[in-house]
Amino acid sequence: MNELKLKFDEYDLEQAQQDDILVLSDVLFWEDCYFYGDSYCLTNYEMGHSIYNCNADLVYIFPWSYLDELKQGKEITLYGHEPSDVDREILRDDLLDGWGIS
């Protein structure tokens, strides 16, 4: 299954008032997912960020506009795909940076 469903619970909604991205990162952590690489343009008007699911070995694209929907208590669904060679290179580089290896 390549779907990732995300929703903020009541506690998350309260905490999101302080730091919504930190809350999203925590929700992703419990799904064995994390952000990697940098944000990038999806369209002329929208930015996004890639998410990697460690267990499923899938990549999801998270449009930052979805954060507003999560903060309203709505559930969102992301659809994953297999990481490309470029995705794997960025994942490897992020991992090595996290370990302090250049």
Number of C-alpha atoms within 10 A of each C-alpha: 7 16 12 16 11 17 19 22 15 10 9 20 17 14 15 18 10 10 11 18 12 13 20 20 15 15 18 18 14 9 15 13 22 19 21 18 14 9 14 12 11 14 9 6 6 11 14 17 17 17 20 24 19 13 9 14 13 20 25 23 16 20 18 15 11 16 18 11 14 20 21 12 15 14 14 15 14 16 14 19 14 14 15 11 9 9 16 14 13 15 17 13 16 17 13 12 11 10 9 8 9 8
